[in-house]
Amino acid sequence: MDCQLDMFFLEAILNGVLLAGLLALLALGLNLVFGVIDVVWICYAELVMVGMYGINSAYKGGLPFPLAALIGIALVAIAGALLHLLVIRPVLDTRPINQLLVTGGVLFFLQAAATMAFGIDFRNLGIRLGSISLFDMNFALARIITFLVALAAMLALWLFLTRTYLGTAIRAIAQDRQIMPLMGVDSRRLYLVTSAIGGGLAGLAAALMVLQYDIYPQIGLQFGPLVFMICVLGGLGNIIGGFIAAFIISQFIAVGSSCFHTEWGYAVAFLFFMLAIFIRPQGLFGGK
């Protein structure tokens, strides 16, 4: 279609806003973990994949979807805690490259394990929520729900970090990791709690993604690079920055896809990212 300001172009913009909800939710947990522990989970999207398979298995096993979703969220929260205990903690005081390599190893392990356990076939829940029509524009109900849940998760996390003692301790140790243990704060416990929360957010994203996407072992490769691009663009560890960056990138994808082709939408988004990082390497909202 021609890139003109008509109803279809407006529909693309609004669908881009809805897509931003999912991307922002995916970036939320990753930014939280990096901001507190200063470790990038390369395997973050694969944790989402684990949650999607868990929800699919629970739902196909006869459980209602809300209960299956809760099981998936709990499963990935536990996986996040185990990832920290078994993989991150042993290399926490080593060079960052070691941390990237071990989480990269977990990425390939989870992909291989999922392939062996479930095969390479595409799976889905078979749930169709339909769409909503407004002024000749169509919006998927699953994306609307995802957008609202992403806003609610952002608000809930902000309230937790600002209104609770544990959240305040997490923010404090994120600001100064050296001095807080000297003040009696158990950093090991806070890191574990943060990893579980980050995993829970990945599980929440999984519960929403199974309503929109097929499940297969390499689905992390579809979203992983995009999520890392958003986190870096917003400033690694900056939760608000990642949220805003998700809206920026989603508009490039949606509008570019509307004006040209879907692949061109992603190409334009990555081109903008490269130019932005060339000008501001710390990200749009990152510190110096």
N, C-alpha and C positions, 0 to 999 in steps of 0.2 A: 504494500500500500504506500501511497505518497505520504511523506511526513508533513502533515498539515494539522492544524488545530481543529479537529472535528471530534465527533463522539467516540470514534474508535481510538483516537490518540489519547483522549481523556481517560478512556477505559484502561489503556496501557499504563498511564501514570498511576491511576488508583490501584491497579493490580500490582504495580511496583511497590507501592506503599504496603500492601498486604504481604508481599514477598519479603519485605524488610522485617516484618515481625518474626518470621522463621529465622532469617539470617542473624537478627539481633539476639534472639534467644540462644542460638548456637554459639555466638560469640560471647555471651554473658558468662557462662561457666568457665570458658577458657581464659578470659580476661581476669576473672576472680582468682583462679589458681595462679596465674602468672603474677598478678599484683601482690599476692600474699607470699607465695613460696618462691617466686622468681624462677620458675621452671616452666618451660613450654611443653605441653603435652602434644607431641606430634601425632599421637594415636587417639586424639580426642574424638574425631569423627568415627573411629572404629568402635569406641565405647557406645556411641549412638547406635551403630549397627548392631551391637550386642543387645541393646535395649529393644530394638525393633524385632529381632528374632525372639527375644524372651516374651514380648507382648504377643507376637504372632502365635507362639507355641501355647501360651496360656489361653488365648482366645479360641484357638482351634481345639484346645482341650476341653472346652465347654464353659469356661468362665465368661461372665459378662465383660464387655469392653472396659468399663470404669475400673473394675477389679483387676483385670489384666494389665491396664495401664499403671495402676499403683504397684503391681508386682514388678513391672518393667522398670519403673522409677527406682524402687528399692534395690533391684538387682544392679543397676548401674551405679547407684550410690555406694553400694558395697564394693563393686568393682573399682570405683575411684579410690576408696580407702585402701583396698588391697594393692592397687597400683602404687600408691605412695609408700605403703609399708614394705613391699617386696622389691620394688624397682627404684623408686625415687630416693627414699631415705638412705640407702647404701651409697648413693653417688651425690648426695645433696651438697657435700662440701668439696666436690671435685670441679673440674673445669666444665663450663656450660656445654662444650662439645660432647662430653661424656653423657650428660643428661639427654641431649638430643638423640644420641646414638641408641641409648637404651630404650627410650620411648619409641624411637623408630623401629627397633627390634620388636617391641610389643605390637606395633602396627602390623608388621608382616606376620607375626604369630597369630594375631586375632583373625586376620584375613584367611590364613591357611587353615586355622581351626574351624572357622565358619564354613569354608569350602568342604572340608572333610566331613563335618557334621550334617550340613544341610544341602550340599551339592551346589551347583552353579545356576540352578533354576530360579527364575524370578517368582517371588511369592507375594501375596497380598491378602488382606483380611476379607476382602469382598464387601466392605462397608462403603456405601455410596451416600454421601450427605447431600448431594445435589448442589444447586447454585441459586443465587438470588438475582433477579432481574430488576434493574432500575434505569429508567429512561433509555431503554434499548441497550443497556450495558449489563454484562453478566459477570458475577463475582462468585467464585467457589466458596461455599459455606465453610469448608475445612480451612481455607486461608483466612477467612474472617475470624473464625474461632482461634486460630493460631496467633493472629495479630493481637487479639484481646488478651489471650493468655500470656503472650510475651510482655505486654504492658503490665499485666498483673504481677508477673514474676519479677520484673524490674522494680516495681513498687515494693513488693514483699521483701526483696533482697535489700533494698535501700532502708526500709524500716528495720530489718534485722540488724544491719550494720550500724545504724545510728541510734536505735532505741533500746538495744539489749546490751547487757554486760559482755556477753561472748562476742557479739558483733563489734563492740567498741575495742575489745582486745585484739580482734582480728585486724581492724583498721590500724591500730597502734603498732602492731608488729609488722604490718606492711610498710609503715613509714620508717621504722628503724628496727631492723632485725637483730642488731648487735646489742642495743641497750635494753630491750625489753626482757630478755632472759635474766639480766642482772637485777631487774626489779621484781623478780619472782614469778614472771609469766612463763608458763610451760609451753614453749614454742612447739615442741613435738606434738602435743595434744591439739594445739590450734591448727597446725599443718594438716593433721589427720582429719579434723572437722572440716576444714576448708576443702580438702580433697573429696570428702564425702558429699559436701554441698555442690561442688563442681560436677561430680558424677551424677548427683540427683538432677541438676539442671540439664545435663546431657540426656538423662532418662526422660525428662519432661519433653525435651525436643523430640526424642524417639517416639513418644506416645502421640505426638501431633503429626510427625512425618509418616507414620504407618497409615494415616488416613488419606495421604496424598500421593505417596510414592510406593513403588514396588520394593521389595526387600531382596537384596542379593549381596554376596560377600564383599564386592568392590564398591558399594554405595558410598563408602567413606572417601573414595577418590573423586566422587562427583562434588561433594560438599567441602571436604577438608581444605583444599587449596583456597577456596572462596572464603571460608571462615578465617583462615590465617591472614589472608589479604585484608579482610575487614579489621581484624584485631591490630595489625601493623599500621594500617591507614589511620585508625582512630587513636593509636598510641598504645602499645602493649601494656596491659594492666589498667588502662583507663576505661572503666565500665561505661561511663557516659559517652566518651569518645567513640567506643565501639558501637554503641547504640546509634549514634548519629551517622557513623561511617556506613552502617548497614543500610540506612535509608539512601545515602548517596549512591552506593554501589548498585542497589536494587533498581534505582531509577535509570542508571546507565544500561542495565541489563534489559529492563522492561521497554524503555523508549527505543533503545538500539534495536531490539528484536522487532518492535512495531514498525520502525522506519525501514529496516533492512531485512535481517534474517536473525534467527535465534543465536547462531554462532557469532554473528557480528556484534550482537549485544554484549556477549561475554568478552569478545575481543576489545571492544571500546572500553569496557569496565577495567580490564587489565591494563590497557594503555593509559587510562587516566591514573590508575594506581602507580604505574612506573613513573609517570611525570610528577605526580605529587610527592613521591618518596625521593625522587631526584632533587626536588626543590626543598623538601622538608623531611630529612631522613628519619627523624624521631616520630613522624606521624603528624597528622593535622592537629591533634590535641595532646601530644606527648610533651614531656618536659625536655629541657636541654640535656 
